[in-house]
Amino acid sequence: MAIKAKLVIDHCTSLLEKAGVPRANASSTARAIILSDVWGNASHGVMRLPFYLQRISMGGVNAAAELVTYSERGAILGIDGQDGLGHWQVWEGAKLGVQKAKEFGISLVSIKNSSHCGALGVYLYPALDAGQIAMIFTNGPAVMPAVGGNAPLLSTSPIAAGIPANPPMIIDLSTSAVARGKIAAAAKSGGTIPEGWSVDKDGKSITDAKAALMGMLAPLGGAKGFALGLMVESLSAGLSGGSLSTQVPDMFNPDDDTKPQGISHTLITIELSDLGDSSSYSDFNKLAAQVKDTGGRVPGEKRAHPSKMDDYEITVVDSVLKDLNDWSNKLGVASL
């Protein structure tokens, strides 16, 4: 079913607000979620909202959470997310990072005791709009083993980076062979996945999506992907003192719905004007142009800006629409 993004944003905001999330945080969360659908990344979009609502209802997410600063020194800011929704928390963290970078030239914002935040690329835009470079790291439940290992140690360990070229260059990827949300989307429809995405404890490929969702994800590029994932884990959970991925409850496991995830996010933001070279933006533009001139595609060049997403149409599959309307009935919100 094709629906205008603004209608889905408003609906999701109402559901979250009815579930106890303050309106501003509910709106920020809904916009971050639906932006993934606008970008064509449905695996991180509205299909996940029922999981978040379930976790709120069971106590695994604190709907009324606030961001509490526990450490601040110069350009470094440590924040406790009080087990709240990750989407609005990382967006606020990105804005704080921009402010700090304007003051100090660079900033590092660390958020611990948070939750899943969806597609990391969403949170690059506060820095991009300010003409800054941003890098974001986050962890999650352990699903990726070491090369040759027989147990999950790391999450999908995603990385995002934004470069303020024209158009902006947006790097947003997991260090596992595939983002787990793609497997969740396939599992929702009872489908299969390609060989090499997921493996069992013996290293054998799993192609049944539902089985793979509870299995392990292969590292992207073997040992190199695992090494990058180890870096992400260190720069998120390791840096913040939050939960390591082996300690993070799984949002796709109903048995974990009562358990806060304790996910960590780290945002690094760089102010270009302090580097003393006014040609930086020109060089970024040249780099983006070279990608196009050689027949390539600039990563993120076709992505809608968060402030210009309302008039886009997104596709909501029947199974997700049913889940949303079931929650609408539970929470007393008109069906979508």
Order of alpha helices (4+ residues) and beta strands (2+ residues): beta-alpha-alpha-alpha-beta-beta-alpha-beta-alpha-beta-beta-beta-beta-beta-alpha-beta-beta-alpha-beta-alpha-beta-alpha-beta-alpha
